[in-house]
Amino acid sequence: MIRKYYNMTQCRDPLEIYREALASIPVPTEERPPAIERAEVWPYPELARLWVRVETGPFAAFPNLELVILDPAGQPVSQMFMVEIRQPYQSLTMHLRQPPRPGERYRLEITLSRNEETLDTRTVEFEMVFREPEGK
């Protein structure tokens, strides 16, 4: 019986294998800049928190997402800035910094940006009343 021994110095460098694998991955491209496709706001029962859902179109480079809740007087009562979002669907809870005004109209302003350029904006008006989310 003949045994064959392998010389470990003849193995390929793992970094070389890794670089080749990365080079073979197709680079994603965008046919058009991403846009805000859907946005919803659902107040929680105590009205001090809001369930916000935002969906964007597909993207190759990660955009930023800015969310600002304005009270009936147009003053910001909550805001969030998300840097380089990784998924097109965002579901989050925003907390109001002031006591809510039940039954009054509030506004959510959304800005989608990348590299200091605004890609899309959307405004969602909603009443500060609890209602069950549709299609949870």
N, C-alpha and C positions, 0 to 999 in steps of 0.2 A: 504494500500500500504506500502510495506516495502522498506525502503531506505538502500542501502548498502554504507557505507563510507569506503574509502581506506585510510590506514595510509601511509603517504608519506615517512616514514622511511623505509618502506618495498620495496621501489623502488631500482632497481639495480644501482650501481655506474656507471656513464657514462664512466669513465676511464676503468672500467672492460669490458664494452661492446666494447669500442674502441680497447682494447688489444686483445679481442677475434676475432674481425673482422680482425685485422692485421695478427693474427696467421693463419687465414683461407685462406689468399691470397697465391697462389702458388709462390714459389721463382723461378725467371727465371734462366735458366742455358744456358750456351753456349756450343754448340757441338764443335765449333772451335773458335779461336780468330777472332774478326772482321777484315775485310780487306777493302781496298778502292776499290769499285766496278766501280765507274765512276767519271771522273773529266773533267771539261770544263772551258775554259777561253774565254770571249768575250769582246774585248775592246769597250768602249763607243765611240761615234763619235769624241770627242775631244782628245781621246787617253790617257788622264791623269788619267782615272779611268778604272778599269777592273771589269767585272761581273764574279765572280768565283762561280762555282757550283761543290760541292763534295758530293758524295753519298757513304756511307759505308754499310757494311753488318750489320745484327742485332747484338745487344750486350746486355749483362746483366749488366755489370758494365761500367760506363761511361768512354770512352777514351778521350784523348786530341788530338787536331788536330793542326798541325803547317803548315803554308803556307808561302812560301818565293818566291817572284818574283825576278828573276835574269835578268839583262840586257845582251846584246850581249857579253860584256866583262866578264860576270860571276859575276858581282858585285850586291849585293842585293839592290833593289830599292823600295821594299815594303815587309813587313812581318807582320804576325799576328799569335798569339798563342791563341787558344780557349781551355779553361780548362773545362774538363768533359762535353763534348757535350751531349745534352739530346736527340737529334733526329738524325736518320741516314742521313738525307738530309740537307745540308747546302747551302744556297744561300746568297752571300754577295758581297759587293763592296769594292775593294781595291784601294787605291790612291797611285800613284807613287810619290816618293820624289824627283825625277829628271825629267826634261822635257823628254817626250818620243822621241824615234827615229823611225819615221814612216817607215814602210816597213821592218824593221829589225826583226830578230828572238829573242824572249825572251823565258824564261823558268820558269815554275812554279814547285817548288819542294814541295811535300806534305809528311808529316810524321804523321802517326797515332800511338799514344803511350798510355801506361797506366802503372802506377807504375814504372816509369823510364825505361820501356822496350819498344822497338820499335816493333810494331805489323805489320806494313806494310809501304812501301814507294811507291811513284809514281811520275814520272816526266812527265810534259805535255809541249811540245814545241808549240809555237804559233807565228804568225807574228803580228806585231803591226800595224794592219790595221783594220778599222771598217768593220764589216759585220753583217748582221742581224742574230740573234741567230736562230738556227734551232729548231723547236718545242717549241718555247717560253714557 
